[in-house]
């Protein structure tokens, strides 16, 4: 369940928000006039998110590289038959 706090808590209860971020390891969503405005998180949570983002980016790049060299099974079979016929 996301943790949502009004922006006034950022000023009036900063230590509490900081403690929540560190204890829960999750971001705290800050609202202004009832609408989303900011996301506050601990440095550890930010680093974890950043590492995951970098990992997903590398996986996507590898997947795209793999697709570039992809040859469908039927095409492989055709090539093999041509080789055998030569």
Biopython code that builds the backbone (N, CA, C, O; Angstrom):
import numpy as np
from Bio.PDB.StructureBuilder import StructureBuilder

atoms = [
    (1, "UNK", "N", (0.847, -1.170, 0.000)),
    (1, "UNK", "CA", (0.000, 0.000, 0.000)),
    (1, "UNK", "C", (0.897, 1.241, 0.000)),
    (1, "UNK", "O", (1.761, 1.368, 0.868)),
    (2, "UNK", "N", (0.714, 2.140, -0.938)),
    (2, "UNK", "CA", (1.572, 3.323, -0.991)),
    (2, "UNK", "C", (1.372, 4.223, 0.226)),
    (2, "UNK", "O", (0.283, 4.302, 0.795)),
    (3, "UNK", "N", (2.439, 4.889, 0.600)),
    (3, "UNK", "CA", (2.398, 5.832, 1.712)),
    (3, "UNK", "C", (2.227, 7.223, 1.113)),
    (3, "UNK", "O", (3.058, 7.676, 0.326)),
    (4, "UNK", "N", (1.154, 7.891, 1.488)),
    (4, "UNK", "CA", (0.828, 9.196, 0.921)),
    (4, "UNK", "C", (0.708, 10.206, 2.057)),
    (4, "UNK", "O", (0.017, 9.968, 3.048)),
    (5, "UNK", "N", (1.389, 11.330, 1.897)),
    (5, "UNK", "CA", (1.375, 12.390, 2.908)),
    (5, "UNK", "C", (1.147, 13.729, 2.225)),
    (5, "UNK", "O", (1.539, 13.913, 1.073)),
    (6, "UNK", "N", (0.509, 14.675, 2.933)),
    (6, "UNK", "CA", (0.362, 16.019, 2.370)),
    (6, "UNK", "C", (1.687, 16.772, 2.432)),
    (6, "UNK", "O", (2.548, 16.467, 3.257)),
    (7, "UNK", "N", (1.839, 17.747, 1.561)),
    (7, "UNK", "CA", (3.091, 18.490, 1.480)),
    (7, "UNK", "C", (3.409, 19.221, 2.784)),
    (7, "UNK", "O", (4.578, 19.458, 3.086)),
    (8, "UNK", "N", (2.391, 19.578, 3.555)),
    (8, "UNK", "CA", (2.641, 20.253, 4.841)),
    (8, "UNK", "C", (3.431, 19.346, 5.786)),
    (8, "UNK", "O", (4.200, 19.837, 6.612)),
    (9, "UNK", "N", (3.249, 18.022, 5.672)),
    (9, "UNK", "CA", (4.017, 17.093, 6.506)),
    (9, "UNK", "C", (5.498, 17.126, 6.174)),
    (9, "UNK", "O", (6.336, 16.835, 7.027)),
    (10, "UNK", "N", (5.818, 17.478, 4.949)),
    (10, "UNK", "CA", (7.223, 17.554, 4.569)),
    (10, "UNK", "C", (7.923, 18.628, 5.396)),
    (10, "UNK", "O", (9.072, 18.464, 5.809)),
    (11, "UNK", "N", (7.215, 19.724, 5.630)),
    (11, "UNK", "CA", (7.769, 20.816, 6.432)),
    (11, "UNK", "C", (7.629, 20.526, 7.926)),
    (11, "UNK", "O", (8.581, 20.699, 8.686)),
    (12, "UNK", "N", (6.452, 20.088, 8.340)),
    (12, "UNK", "CA", (6.155, 19.952, 9.767)),
    (12, "UNK", "C", (6.604, 18.634, 10.387)),
    (12, "UNK", "O", (6.809, 18.556, 11.599)),
    (13, "UNK", "N", (6.760, 17.593, 9.560)),
    (13, "UNK", "CA", (7.103, 16.262, 10.098)),
    (13, "UNK", "C", (8.184, 15.597, 9.245)),
    (13, "UNK", "O", (8.104, 14.409, 8.933)),
    (14, "UNK", "N", (9.180, 16.374, 8.878)),
    (14, "UNK", "CA", (10.227, 15.848, 8.005)),
    (14, "UNK", "C", (10.896, 14.613, 8.596)),
    (14, "UNK", "O", (11.101, 13.624, 7.893)),
    (15, "UNK", "N", (11.234, 14.660, 9.869)),
    (15, "UNK", "CA", (11.922, 13.515, 10.497)),
    (15, "UNK", "C", (11.072, 12.249, 10.431)),
    (15, "UNK", "O", (11.595, 11.155, 10.223)),
    (16, "UNK", "N", (9.765, 12.403, 10.610)),
    (16, "UNK", "CA", (8.867, 11.249, 10.533)),
    (16, "UNK", "C", (8.867, 10.662, 9.114)),
    (16, "UNK", "O", (8.918, 9.444, 8.942)),
    (17, "UNK", "N", (8.809, 11.523, 8.118)),
    (17, "UNK", "CA", (8.827, 11.056, 6.728)),
    (17, "UNK", "C", (10.151, 10.384, 6.410)),
    (17, "UNK", "O", (10.184, 9.346, 5.749)),
    (18, "UNK", "N", (11.234, 10.970, 6.875)),
    (18, "UNK", "CA", (12.561, 10.375, 6.671)),
    (18, "UNK", "C", (12.626, 8.984, 7.300)),
    (18, "UNK", "O", (13.132, 8.039, 6.695)),
    (19, "UNK", "N", (12.112, 8.876, 8.512)),
    (19, "UNK", "CA", (12.117, 7.585, 9.211)),
    (19, "UNK", "C", (11.282, 6.547, 8.451)),
    (19, "UNK", "O", (11.676, 5.387, 8.335)),
    (20, "UNK", "N", (10.132, 6.975, 7.938)),
    (20, "UNK", "CA", (9.277, 6.055, 7.165)),
    (20, "UNK", "C", (10.035, 5.562, 5.932)),
    (20, "UNK", "O", (10.033, 4.369, 5.632)),
    (21, "UNK", "N", (10.677, 6.482, 5.225)),
    (21, "UNK", "CA", (11.428, 6.111, 4.015)),
    (21, "UNK", "C", (12.501, 5.079, 4.327)),
    (21, "UNK", "O", (12.662, 4.103, 3.595)),
    (22, "UNK", "N", (13.234, 5.294, 5.413)),
    (22, "UNK", "CA", (14.324, 4.371, 5.767)),
    (22, "UNK", "C", (13.795, 3.053, 6.327)),
    (22, "UNK", "O", (14.312, 1.984, 6.002)),
    (23, "UNK", "N", (12.771, 3.131, 7.164)),
    (23, "UNK", "CA", (12.234, 1.931, 7.802)),
    (23, "UNK", "C", (11.513, 1.033, 6.795)),
    (23, "UNK", "O", (11.723, -0.180, 6.777)),
    (24, "UNK", "N", (10.668, 1.631, 5.962)),
    (24, "UNK", "CA", (9.864, 0.861, 5.010)),
    (24, "UNK", "C", (10.641, 0.514, 3.746)),
    (24, "UNK", "O", (10.328, -0.468, 3.074)),
    (25, "UNK", "N", (11.656, 1.318, 3.418)),
    (25, "UNK", "CA", (12.411, 1.085, 2.191)),
    (25, "UNK", "C", (11.604, 1.401, 0.945)),
    (25, "UNK", "O", (11.968, 0.994, -0.158)),
    (26, "UNK", "N", (10.517, 2.121, 1.120)),
    (26, "UNK", "CA", (9.619, 2.463, 0.027)),
    (26, "UNK", "C", (9.507, 3.985, -0.084)),
    (26, "UNK", "O", (9.773, 4.697, 0.885)),
    (27, "UNK", "N", (9.121, 4.480, -1.239)),
    (27, "UNK", "CA", (8.949, 5.922, -1.376)),
    (27, "UNK", "C", (7.693, 6.413, -0.658)),
    (27, "UNK", "O", (6.750, 5.654, -0.434)),
    (28, "UNK", "N", (7.701, 7.695, -0.304)),
    (28, "UNK", "CA", (6.537, 8.361, 0.261)),
    (28, "UNK", "C", (6.051, 9.343, -0.799)),
    (28, "UNK", "O", (6.820, 10.168, -1.293)),
    (29, "UNK", "N", (4.781, 9.249, -1.141)),
    (29, "UNK", "CA", (4.197, 10.133, -2.147)),
    (29, "UNK", "C", (3.645, 11.365, -1.447)),
    (29, "UNK", "O", (2.870, 11.260, -0.497)),
    (30, "UNK", "N", (4.054, 12.535, -1.930)),
    (30, "UNK", "CA", (3.649, 13.802, -1.338)),
    (30, "UNK", "C", (2.605, 14.459, -2.237)),
    (30, "UNK", "O", (2.796, 14.582, -3.447)),
    (31, "UNK", "N", (1.496, 14.879, -1.622)),
    (31, "UNK", "CA", (0.440, 15.536, -2.380)),
    (31, "UNK", "C", (0.409, 17.030, -2.078)),
    (31, "UNK", "O", (0.814, 17.478, -1.005)),
    (32, "UNK", "N", (-0.078, 17.775, -3.044)),
    (32, "UNK", "CA", (-0.278, 19.219, -2.878)),
    (32, "UNK", "C", (-1.674, 19.512, -3.409)),
    (32, "UNK", "O", (-1.984, 19.216, -4.563)),
    (33, "UNK", "N", (-2.503, 20.089, -2.572)),
    (33, "UNK", "CA", (-3.905, 20.360, -2.924)),
    (33, "UNK", "C", (-4.619, 19.093, -3.392)),
    (33, "UNK", "O", (-5.437, 19.131, -4.311)),
    (34, "UNK", "N", (-4.298, 17.972, -2.748)),
    (34, "UNK", "CA", (-4.975, 16.713, -3.040)),
    (34, "UNK", "C", (-4.487, 15.964, -4.263)),
    (34, "UNK", "O", (-5.028, 14.912, -4.602)),
    (35, "UNK", "N", (-3.472, 16.491, -4.930)),
    (35, "UNK", "CA", (-2.940, 15.827, -6.125)),
    (35, "UNK", "C", (-1.474, 15.483, -5.935)),
    (35, "UNK", "O", (-0.765, 16.163, -5.192)),
    (36, "UNK", "N", (-1.008, 14.418, -6.610)),
    (36, "UNK", "CA", (0.384, 14.015, -6.519)),
    (36, "UNK", "C", (1.323, 15.140, -6.936)),
    (36, "UNK", "O", (1.068, 15.852, -7.907)),
    (37, "UNK", "N", (2.432, 15.290, -6.173)),
    (37, "UNK", "CA", (3.359, 16.375, -6.458)),
    (37, "UNK", "C", (4.810, 15.906, -6.425)),
    (37, "UNK", "O", (5.594, 16.251, -7.309)),
    (38, "UNK", "N", (5.170, 15.122, -5.413)),
    (38, "UNK", "CA", (6.560, 14.685, -5.236)),
    (38, "UNK", "C", (6.611, 13.231, -4.780)),
    (38, "UNK", "O", (5.628, 12.670, -4.296)),
    (39, "UNK", "N", (7.773, 12.652, -4.950)),
    (39, "UNK", "CA", (8.059, 11.337, -4.379)),
    (39, "UNK", "C", (9.349, 11.484, -3.595)),
    (39, "UNK", "O", (10.349, 11.976, -4.118)),
    (40, "UNK", "N", (9.326, 11.055, -2.332)),
    (40, "UNK", "CA", (10.506, 11.137, -1.461)),
    (40, "UNK", "C", (10.916, 9.713, -1.116)),
    (40, "UNK", "O", (10.081, 8.885, -0.751)),
    (41, "UNK", "N", (12.222, 9.436, -1.237)),
    (41, "UNK", "CA", (12.713, 8.100, -0.886)),
    (41, "UNK", "C", (14.111, 8.199, -0.292)),
    (41, "UNK", "O", (14.807, 9.199, -0.465)),
    (42, "UNK", "N", (14.502, 7.151, 0.404)),
    (42, "UNK", "CA", (15.851, 7.111, 0.985)),
    (42, "UNK", "C", (16.873, 6.929, -0.135)),
    (42, "UNK", "O", (16.540, 6.492, -1.237)),
    (43, "UNK", "N", (18.110, 7.270, 0.168)),
    (43, "UNK", "CA", (19.183, 7.078, -0.811)),
    (43, "UNK", "C", (19.337, 5.593, -1.150)),
    (43, "UNK", "O", (19.604, 5.244, -2.300)),
    (44, "UNK", "N", (19.169, 4.727, -0.161)),
    (44, "UNK", "CA", (19.298, 3.280, -0.401)),
    (44, "UNK", "C", (18.219, 2.808, -1.374)),
    (44, "UNK", "O", (18.500, 2.029, -2.285)),
    (45, "UNK", "N", (16.980, 3.280, -1.183)),
    (45, "UNK", "CA", (15.894, 2.895, -2.089)),
    (45, "UNK", "C", (16.152, 3.442, -3.487)),
    (45, "UNK", "O", (15.905, 2.764, -4.485)),
    (46, "UNK", "N", (16.652, 4.677, -3.550)),
    (46, "UNK", "CA", (16.954, 5.272, -4.855)),
    (46, "UNK", "C", (18.028, 4.464, -5.572)),
    (46, "UNK", "O", (17.890, 4.172, -6.760)),
    (47, "UNK", "N", (19.093, 4.099, -4.867)),
    (47, "UNK", "CA", (20.169, 3.304, -5.466)),
    (47, "UNK", "C", (19.646, 1.954, -5.947)),
    (47, "UNK", "O", (20.020, 1.487, -7.023)),
    (48, "UNK", "N", (18.788, 1.333, -5.154)),
    (48, "UNK", "CA", (18.202, 0.045, -5.540)),
    (48, "UNK", "C", (17.382, 0.207, -6.830)),
    (48, "UNK", "O", (17.496, -0.602, -7.751)),
    (49, "UNK", "N", (16.565, 1.252, -6.882)),
    (49, "UNK", "CA", (15.761, 1.515, -8.078)),
    (49, "UNK", "C", (16.654, 1.783, -9.284)),
    (49, "UNK", "O", (16.383, 1.307, -10.387)),
    (50, "UNK", "N", (17.707, 2.541, -9.069)),
    (50, "UNK", "CA", (18.635, 2.870, -10.157)),
    (50, "UNK", "C", (19.332, 1.615, -10.681)),
    (50, "UNK", "O", (19.471, 1.446, -11.892)),
    (51, "UNK", "N", (19.770, 0.736, -9.780)),
    (51, "UNK", "CA", (20.413, -0.516, -10.192)),
    (51, "UNK", "C", (19.444, -1.395, -10.976)),
    (51, "UNK", "O", (19.819, -1.989, -11.987)),
    (52, "UNK", "N", (18.195, -1.477, -10.510)),
    (52, "UNK", "CA", (17.187, -2.257, -11.234)),
    (52, "UNK", "C", (16.927, -1.668, -12.619)),
    (52, "UNK", "O", (16.803, -2.406, -13.597)),
    (53, "UNK", "N", (16.846, -0.350, -12.700)),
    (53, "UNK", "CA", (16.641, 0.310, -13.987)),
    (53, "UNK", "C", (17.786, -0.016, -14.939)),
    (53, "UNK", "O", (17.557, -0.351, -16.101)),
    (54, "UNK", "N", (19.025, 0.085, -14.443)),
    (54, "UNK", "CA", (20.187, -0.228, -15.287)),
    (54, "UNK", "C", (20.174, -1.681, -15.735)),
    (54, "UNK", "O", (20.513, -1.981, -16.880)),
    (55, "UNK", "N", (19.784, -2.587, -14.841)),
    (55, "UNK", "CA", (19.703, -4.005, -15.183)),
    (55, "UNK", "C", (18.653, -4.242, -16.261)),
    (55, "UNK", "O", (18.912, -4.942, -17.239)),
    (56, "UNK", "N", (17.464, -3.659, -16.083)),
    (56, "UNK", "CA", (16.400, -3.815, -17.089)),
    (56, "UNK", "C", (16.824, -3.234, -18.429)),
    (56, "UNK", "O", (16.506, -3.790, -19.480)),
    (57, "UNK", "N", (17.535, -2.128, -18.394)),
    (57, "UNK", "CA", (18.020, -1.510, -19.627)),
    (57, "UNK", "C", (18.987, -2.443, -20.356)),
    (57, "UNK", "O", (18.898, -2.616, -21.572)),
    (58, "UNK", "N", (19.912, -3.043, -19.600)),
    (58, "UNK", "CA", (20.873, -3.972, -20.205)),
    (58, "UNK", "C", (20.166, -5.219, -20.742)),
    (58, "UNK", "O", (20.517, -5.722, -21.809)),
    (59, "UNK", "N", (19.183, -5.710, -20.011)),
    (59, "UNK", "CA", (18.428, -6.876, -20.482)),
    (59, "UNK", "C", (17.672, -6.556, -21.772)),
    (59, "UNK", "O", (17.629, -7.374, -22.692)),
    (60, "UNK", "N", (17.084, -5.381, -21.834)),
    (60, "UNK", "CA", (16.376, -4.974, -23.050)),
    (60, "UNK", "C", (17.335, -4.856, -24.225)),
    (60, "UNK", "O", (17.022, -5.292, -25.333)),
    (61, "UNK", "N", (18.512, -4.263, -23.984)),
    (61, "UNK", "CA", (19.506, -4.143, -25.053)),
    (61, "UNK", "C", (19.945, -5.523, -25.543)),
    (61, "UNK", "O", (20.087, -5.741, -26.746)),
    (62, "UNK", "N", (20.160, -6.451, -24.614)),
    (62, "UNK", "CA", (20.566, -7.807, -24.991)),
    (62, "UNK", "C", (19.450, -8.502, -25.766)),
    (62, "UNK", "O", (19.711, -9.208, -26.741)),
    (63, "UNK", "N", (18.215, -8.302, -25.335)),
    (63, "UNK", "CA", (17.078, -8.907, -26.019)),
    (63, "UNK", "C", (16.952, -8.369, -27.445)),
    (63, "UNK", "O", (16.688, -9.124, -28.380)),
    (64, "UNK", "N", (17.142, -7.067, -27.600)),
    (64, "UNK", "CA", (17.061, -6.457, -28.923)),
    (64, "UNK", "C", (18.199, -6.957, -29.817)),
    (64, "UNK", "O", (17.994, -7.192, -31.008)),
    (65, "UNK", "N", (19.372, -7.116, -29.256)),
    (65, "UNK", "CA", (20.521, -7.634, -30.002)),
    (65, "UNK", "C", (20.254, -9.067, -30.439)),
    (65, "UNK", "O", (20.577, -9.451, -31.563)),
    (66, "UNK", "N", (19.666, -9.851, -29.551)),
    (66, "UNK", "CA", (19.347, -11.242, -29.858)),
    (66, "UNK", "C", (18.307, -11.326, -30.979)),
    (66, "UNK", "O", (18.414, -12.171, -31.868)),
    (67, "UNK", "N", (17.308, -10.451, -30.932)),
    (67, "UNK", "CA", (16.270, -10.454, -31.960)),
    (67, "UNK", "C", (16.834, -10.101, -33.328)),
    (67, "UNK", "O", (16.330, -10.567, -34.350)),
    (68, "UNK", "N", (17.871, -9.285, -33.350)),
    (68, "UNK", "CA", (18.486, -8.889, -34.605)),
    (68, "UNK", "C", (19.061, -10.104, -35.331)),
    (68, "UNK", "O", (19.019, -10.172, -36.559)),
    (69, "UNK", "N", (19.591, -11.051, -34.581)),
    (69, "UNK", "CA", (20.208, -12.244, -35.159)),
    (69, "UNK", "C", (19.251, -13.433, -35.218)),
    (69, "UNK", "O", (19.660, -14.532, -35.594)),
    (70, "UNK", "N", (17.992, -13.233, -34.855)),
    (70, "UNK", "CA", (17.024, -14.317, -34.796)),
    (70, "UNK", "C", (16.701, -14.829, -36.200)),
    (70, "UNK", "O", (16.443, -14.048, -37.116)),
    (71, "UNK", "N", (16.719, -16.146, -36.348)),
    (71, "UNK", "CA", (16.337, -16.786, -37.606)),
    (71, "UNK", "C", (15.242, -17.796, -37.266)),
    (71, "UNK", "O", (15.454, -18.683, -36.439)),
    (72, "UNK", "N", (14.088, -17.668, -37.890)),
    (72, "UNK", "CA", (12.992, -18.603, -37.601)),
    (72, "UNK", "C", (13.381, -20.046, -37.923)),
    (72, "UNK", "O", (14.230, -20.295, -38.779)),
    (73, "UNK", "N", (12.756, -20.977, -37.236)),
    (73, "UNK", "CA", (13.051, -22.401, -37.393)),
    (73, "UNK", "C", (12.914, -22.848, -38.853)),
    (73, "UNK", "O", (13.767, -23.582, -39.352)),
    (74, "UNK", "N", (11.865, -22.421, -39.534)),
    (74, "UNK", "CA", (11.658, -22.824, -40.932)),
    (74, "UNK", "C", (12.813, -22.369, -41.820)),
    (74, "UNK", "O", (13.249, -23.095, -42.713)),
    (75, "UNK", "N", (13.300, -21.155, -41.561)),
    (75, "UNK", "CA", (14.421, -20.646, -42.360)),
    (75, "UNK", "C", (15.682, -21.464, -42.093)),
    (75, "UNK", "O", (16.442, -21.753, -43.018)),
    (76, "UNK", "N", (15.901, -21.830, -40.862)),
    (76, "UNK", "CA", (17.061, -22.670, -40.527)),
    (76, "UNK", "C", (16.969, -23.997, -41.260)),
    (76, "UNK", "O", (17.954, -24.474, -41.823)),
    (77, "UNK", "N", (15.790, -24.589, -41.251)),
    (77, "UNK", "CA", (15.601, -25.871, -41.929)),
    (77, "UNK", "C", (15.829, -25.739, -43.437)),
    (77, "UNK", "O", (16.459, -26.606, -44.043)),
    (78, "UNK", "N", (15.329, -24.672, -44.042)),
    (78, "UNK", "CA", (15.553, -24.443, -45.473)),
    (78, "UNK", "C", (17.040, -24.328, -45.781)),
    (78, "UNK", "O", (17.531, -24.901, -46.754)),
    (79, "UNK", "N", (17.747, -23.584, -44.945)),
    (79, "UNK", "CA", (19.199, -23.404, -45.165)),
    (79, "UNK", "C", (19.929, -24.736, -45.039)),
    (79, "UNK", "O", (20.820, -25.036, -45.834)),
    (80, "UNK", "N", (19.557, -25.524, -44.054)),
    (80, "UNK", "CA", (20.181, -26.823, -43.859)),
    (80, "UNK", "C", (19.913, -27.748, -45.043)),
    (80, "UNK", "O", (20.813, -28.452, -45.499)),
    (81, "UNK", "N", (18.677, -27.746, -45.538)),
    (81, "UNK", "CA", (18.349, -28.591, -46.693)),
    (81, "UNK", "C", (19.147, -28.163, -47.924)),
    (81, "UNK", "O", (19.635, -29.005, -48.678)),
    (82, "UNK", "N", (19.277, -26.832, -48.124)),
    (82, "UNK", "CA", (20.076, -26.336, -49.252)),
    (82, "UNK", "C", (21.510, -26.781, -49.127)),
    (82, "UNK", "O", (22.126, -27.177, -50.116)),
    (83, "UNK", "N", (22.060, -26.722, -47.911)),
    (83, "UNK", "CA", (23.451, -27.164, -47.679)),
    (83, "UNK", "C", (23.604, -28.645, -48.001)),
    (83, "UNK", "O", (24.583, -29.059, -48.623)),
    (84, "UNK", "N", (22.634, -29.427, -47.574)),
    (84, "UNK", "CA", (22.689, -30.860, -47.818)),
    (84, "UNK", "C", (22.572, -31.179, -49.295)),
    (84, "UNK", "O", (23.171, -32.144, -49.768)),
    (85, "UNK", "N", (21.806, -30.381, -50.031)),
    (85, "UNK", "CA", (21.619, -30.602, -51.464)),
    (85, "UNK", "C", (22.856, -30.205, -52.283)),
    (85, "UNK", "O", (23.030, -30.666, -53.411)),
    (86, "UNK", "N", (23.692, -29.370, -51.724)),
    (86, "UNK", "CA", (24.897, -28.912, -52.466)),
    (86, "UNK", "C", (25.962, -29.976, -52.549)),
    (86, "UNK", "O", (27.021, -29.747, -53.134)),
]
sb = StructureBuilder()
sb.init_structure("model")
sb.init_model(0)
sb.init_chain("A")
sb.init_seg("    ")
for serial, (resi, resn, name, xyz) in enumerate(atoms, 1):
    if name == "N":
        sb.init_residue(resn, " ", resi, " ")
    sb.init_atom(name, np.array(xyz, "f"), 0.0, 1.0, " ", f" {name:<3s}", serial, name[0])
structure = sb.get_structure()
